[in-house]
Amino acid sequence: MSGPAFRFGAERIDPMPHAGPDPRFTESLVNSVAAVLVGYGYPRFAALEDWTGLESALAAFLYEHEEK
């Protein structure tokens, strides 16, 4: 893999600033991440709380908190 994110000593660029809705952050993205986790042996997401928890965890990982 190439690019600045994978070079040794590259400055970390995440979490990204949260500047409003991100069209890349979709239900499909959350479903894809859930599918990868299931593929690694984690239990399937069944309850609504599971999905909202995953979505919140992804948002916290990807974006800075707005109060910063």
C-alpha positions as CSV (number, residue, x, y, z in Angstrom):
1,M,0.0,0.0,0.0
2,S,1.2,3.5,-0.7
3,G,0.2,7.0,0.2
4,P,0.9,9.2,3.2
5,A,-1.3,7.2,5.6
6,F,0.9,4.1,5.3
7,R,4.4,5.6,5.2
8,F,6.6,5.2,8.3
9,G,6.6,8.4,10.3
10,A,3.6,9.9,8.5
11,E,1.6,12.3,10.6
12,R,-1.7,10.9,11.7
13,I,-4.6,12.7,10.0
14,D,-7.5,11.2,11.9
15,P,-9.8,11.7,13.5
16,M,-11.0,14.1,10.9
17,P,-12.7,17.4,11.8
18,H,-16.4,17.0,12.0
19,A,-17.9,19.7,9.8
20,G,-21.4,18.4,9.4
21,P,-22.9,15.5,7.5
22,D,-20.4,13.2,5.7
23,P,-22.0,11.5,2.6
24,R,-19.5,8.6,3.0
25,F,-20.8,7.8,6.5
26,T,-23.9,5.7,5.5
27,E,-25.9,2.8,6.7
28,S,-24.1,0.7,4.1
29,L,-20.7,1.6,5.7
30,V,-22.0,0.5,9.1
31,N,-23.5,-2.7,7.6
32,S,-20.1,-3.4,5.9
33,V,-18.2,-3.0,9.1
34,A,-20.7,-5.3,10.9
35,A,-20.2,-7.9,8.2
36,V,-16.5,-7.8,8.6
37,L,-16.8,-8.3,12.4
38,V,-19.2,-11.3,11.9
39,G,-16.7,-12.7,9.4
40,Y,-14.1,-12.7,12.1
41,G,-16.4,-14.6,14.4
42,Y,-18.1,-11.9,16.4
43,P,-21.8,-12.4,17.0
44,R,-24.3,-11.0,14.5
45,F,-25.9,-7.6,15.3
46,A,-29.5,-8.2,16.2
47,A,-30.7,-5.5,18.5
48,L,-31.1,-1.8,17.5
49,E,-28.8,-0.9,20.4
50,D,-26.0,-3.0,18.7
51,W,-26.4,-1.0,15.4
52,T,-26.5,2.4,17.1
53,G,-23.5,1.4,19.3
54,L,-21.5,0.4,16.3
55,E,-22.5,3.6,14.5
56,S,-21.5,5.7,17.5
57,A,-18.2,3.9,17.9
58,L,-17.3,4.5,14.2
59,A,-18.2,8.2,14.4
60,A,-16.1,8.6,17.6
61,F,-13.2,6.8,15.8
62,L,-13.4,8.8,12.6
63,Y,-14.4,12.3,13.7
64,E,-13.2,14.8,16.3
65,H,-15.8,15.7,18.9
66,E,-17.7,18.9,18.0
67,E,-17.0,20.5,21.4
68,K,-13.2,20.7,20.7
